[in-house]
Amino acid sequence: MKTLLHKSRFLALSTLCLALGACSLAPTYHRPTAPVPDRFPVQAAADAQDAALPAWRDVFLEPRLQALIELALRNNRDLRVAVERVEAARAQFGIAQSDRLPTFGAQGTEQATHLPANMRSGGPDSPAVSRSVIAGVGMTSFELDFFGRVRNLSEAAYQQYLSTEQARRTVQLGLIAQTAEAYFTLRSAQSLRTLMEKTEQAREGTLKLVQARFNEGIASDLDLAQAQGQLESVRADRVAAGRTVSQATNALQLILGTPIPGDLPVAQPFGRDQLVQAIPAGLPSQLLERRPDILGAEHDLKAADAQIGAARAAFFPRITLTGLLGFASPELGALFGGDHRYWQFAPQVQMPLFSGGIKGGLDLAKANQKIAVASYEKAIQTAFREVADGLAGEATYGGQLDALRLAEAAAVRALKLSEIRYETGVDSFLQVQTAQVNLYAVQQQFITLGAAALANRVELYKALGGGWSAADVPNQENG
């Protein structure tokens, strides 16, 4: 009968502990309402549907650029730091998770005490030094998590780990975009240098023509000086372009984290459609699920909620258990004798009566939660603005480039006509000079604008959160 009574009491106590252990004082999480419109401005209706972004290999189509991105992902130091921070956060979560389970270990102690004669329990003639040896398996201080303090601290560490993982994804996405932009900057600098080299050759031919006409007494000193000035001007531009190419190469090499290899795939013609395909924007709500900085901010918010739960639990009693099961003896040689069995069980209850720090801890946790909400909303607003800017660029760069193509064709025709009219004596060299300057300016503008259009598409890809696959998404369940 007594045995059944003890069992029923044990079962009731166990059930109570489990029920209390399931208690959590953290606020129920509700995702804040996104403080942005439901659709992006300057967006086609067909592009405003749910759309999955392609992976970066399907966005950056040139094999040479793909090889450079792979190289950067392997060698960039910023990404290495981000990866190690993820490992540190994972380890921190493991430490916090281990606090939810008791820790057992072997323990051994020996104690020797010298007492004065008048304090010896056996009288003045008893030994002056008393010894005791204890060895066994013990449980360190283990907290019964009735109010969810330890569990909420573990949850906070888990959410912080997930946030750090999203920070790594942010760095990775930024690295892909930086590599592409640095490569496009280098290609545009090379294109400008090529343009200047061709322009220099053309102006050398013009100078020879003017020199011949001057030698025949047809052209004036002014014509010759103007032709010489045009040539030297473009030579100066070519030298500056060479410097820009060197600087762009250095910038790309820094991002790669290693020297640029010489066995890269052959570069394709530099152009918008050959390198980067159009990117579907989707809906603003999709940013909440695929942009890593927003996901990281949401994990920070969940961690802040868990910290509130841990701070609230600090107002309630903390019950900890410590125990040891083994042997005890006054001599080491007789320690493991059959009559030297020893056990110790030490439950401890701590109840805060007055502590301003506990109230301050809760106030701090609530303030941090409000900061996390504001940071999450700011991340959404920033993402919306970046995508909207990218879409505005996509809607306008194409028309601007088309207009420059027509302007370039007109400038080429104007230069040919001015050269014919100059050679036939109809116009002065000033008309040729003006036509050369106009064509050169339009060609430079076309290359520069084309690079800006490419950079805009890269920034749009980055703003949308990059391409995701099932393997990219971390497990959201806290085991």
CORNOR-V859072 format. One record per backbone hydrogen bond with DSSP energy under -1.0 kcal/mol. CO is the residue of the C=O (numbers start at 1). NH is the residue of the N-H. If there is no record, write none. Layout:
co:CO nh:NH
co:CO nh:NH
This chain:
co:1 nh:5
co:2 nh:6
co:3 nh:7
co:4 nh:8
co:5 nh:9
co:6 nh:10
co:7 nh:11
co:8 nh:12
co:9 nh:13
co:10 nh:14
co:11 nh:15
co:12 nh:16
co:13 nh:17
co:14 nh:18
co:15 nh:19
co:16 nh:20
co:17 nh:21
co:18 nh:22
co:20 nh:23
co:34 nh:36
co:45 nh:48
co:47 nh:282
co:55 nh:58
co:56 nh:60
co:59 nh:277
co:62 nh:66
co:63 nh:67
co:64 nh:68
co:65 nh:69
co:66 nh:70
co:67 nh:71
co:68 nh:72
co:69 nh:73
co:70 nh:74
co:71 nh:75
co:72 nh:76
co:76 nh:80
co:77 nh:81
co:78 nh:82
co:79 nh:83
co:80 nh:84
co:81 nh:85
co:82 nh:86
co:83 nh:87
co:84 nh:88
co:85 nh:89
co:86 nh:90
co:87 nh:91
co:88 nh:92
co:89 nh:93
co:90 nh:94
co:91 nh:95
co:92 nh:96
co:93 nh:97
co:94 nh:98
co:97 nh:100
co:98 nh:101
co:103 nh:140
co:105 nh:138
co:107 nh:136
co:109 nh:134
co:111 nh:132
co:113 nh:130
co:116 nh:119
co:117 nh:120
co:120 nh:123
co:123 nh:126
co:128 nh:115
co:130 nh:113
co:132 nh:111
co:133 nh:329
co:134 nh:109
co:135 nh:327
co:136 nh:107
co:137 nh:325
co:138 nh:105
co:139 nh:323
co:142 nh:321
co:144 nh:146
co:148 nh:152
co:149 nh:153
co:150 nh:154
co:151 nh:155
co:152 nh:156
co:153 nh:157
co:154 nh:158
co:155 nh:159
co:156 nh:160
co:157 nh:161
co:158 nh:162
co:159 nh:163
co:160 nh:164
co:161 nh:165
co:162 nh:166
co:163 nh:167
co:164 nh:168
co:165 nh:169
co:166 nh:170
co:167 nh:171
co:168 nh:172
co:169 nh:173
co:170 nh:174
co:171 nh:175
co:172 nh:176
co:173 nh:177
co:174 nh:178
co:175 nh:179
co:176 nh:180
co:177 nh:181
co:178 nh:182
co:179 nh:183
co:180 nh:184
co:181 nh:185
co:182 nh:186
co:183 nh:187
co:184 nh:188
co:185 nh:189
co:186 nh:190
co:187 nh:191
co:188 nh:192
co:189 nh:193
co:190 nh:194
co:191 nh:195
co:192 nh:196
co:193 nh:197
co:194 nh:198
co:195 nh:199
co:196 nh:200
co:197 nh:201
co:198 nh:202
co:199 nh:203
co:200 nh:204
co:201 nh:205
co:202 nh:206
co:203 nh:207
co:204 nh:208
co:205 nh:209
co:206 nh:210
co:207 nh:211
co:208 nh:212
co:209 nh:213
co:210 nh:214
co:211 nh:215
co:212 nh:216
co:213 nh:218
co:213 nh:219
co:214 nh:217
co:220 nh:224
co:221 nh:225
co:222 nh:226
co:223 nh:227
co:224 nh:228
co:225 nh:229
co:226 nh:230
co:227 nh:231
co:228 nh:232
co:229 nh:233
co:230 nh:234
co:231 nh:235
co:232 nh:236
co:233 nh:237
co:234 nh:238
co:235 nh:239
co:236 nh:240
co:237 nh:241
co:238 nh:242
co:239 nh:243
co:240 nh:244
co:241 nh:245
co:242 nh:246
co:243 nh:247
co:244 nh:248
co:245 nh:249
co:246 nh:250
co:247 nh:251
co:248 nh:252
co:249 nh:253
co:250 nh:254
co:251 nh:255
co:252 nh:256
co:253 nh:257
co:272 nh:276
co:275 nh:61
co:283 nh:286
co:284 nh:287
co:286 nh:289
co:286 nh:290
co:287 nh:291
co:291 nh:295
co:292 nh:296
co:293 nh:297
co:294 nh:298
co:295 nh:299
co:296 nh:300
co:297 nh:301
co:298 nh:302
co:299 nh:303
co:300 nh:304
co:301 nh:305
co:302 nh:306
co:303 nh:307
co:304 nh:308
co:305 nh:309
co:306 nh:310
co:307 nh:311
co:308 nh:312
co:309 nh:313
co:312 nh:315
co:313 nh:316
co:318 nh:350
co:319 nh:144
co:320 nh:348
co:321 nh:142
co:322 nh:346
co:323 nh:139
co:324 nh:344
co:325 nh:137
co:326 nh:342
co:327 nh:135
co:329 nh:133
co:332 nh:335
co:334 nh:337
co:337 nh:340
co:340 nh:328
co:342 nh:326
co:344 nh:324
co:348 nh:320
co:350 nh:318
co:356 nh:360
co:357 nh:361
co:358 nh:362
co:359 nh:363
co:360 nh:364
co:361 nh:365
co:362 nh:366
co:363 nh:367
co:364 nh:368
co:365 nh:369
co:366 nh:370
co:367 nh:371
co:368 nh:372
co:369 nh:373
co:370 nh:374
co:371 nh:375
co:372 nh:376
co:373 nh:377
co:374 nh:378
co:375 nh:379
co:376 nh:380
co:377 nh:381
co:378 nh:382
co:379 nh:383
co:380 nh:384
co:381 nh:385
co:382 nh:386
co:383 nh:387
co:384 nh:388
co:385 nh:389
co:386 nh:390
co:387 nh:391
co:388 nh:392
co:389 nh:393
co:390 nh:394
co:391 nh:395
co:393 nh:397
co:396 nh:400
co:397 nh:401
co:398 nh:402
co:399 nh:403
co:400 nh:404
co:401 nh:405
co:402 nh:406
co:403 nh:407
co:404 nh:408
co:405 nh:409
co:406 nh:410
co:407 nh:411
co:408 nh:412
co:409 nh:413
co:410 nh:414
co:411 nh:415
co:412 nh:416
co:413 nh:417
co:414 nh:418
co:415 nh:419
co:416 nh:420
co:417 nh:421
co:418 nh:422
co:419 nh:423
co:420 nh:424
co:421 nh:426
co:421 nh:427
co:422 nh:425
co:428 nh:431
co:429 nh:433
co:430 nh:434
co:431 nh:435
co:432 nh:436
co:433 nh:437
co:434 nh:438
co:435 nh:439
co:436 nh:440
co:437 nh:441
co:438 nh:442
co:439 nh:443
co:440 nh:444
co:441 nh:445
co:442 nh:446
co:443 nh:447
co:444 nh:448
co:445 nh:449
co:446 nh:450
co:447 nh:451
co:448 nh:452
co:449 nh:453
co:450 nh:454
co:451 nh:455
co:452 nh:456
co:453 nh:457
co:454 nh:458
co:455 nh:459
co:456 nh:460
co:457 nh:461
co:458 nh:462
co:459 nh:463
co:460 nh:464
co:461 nh:466
co:462 nh:465
co:469 nh:472
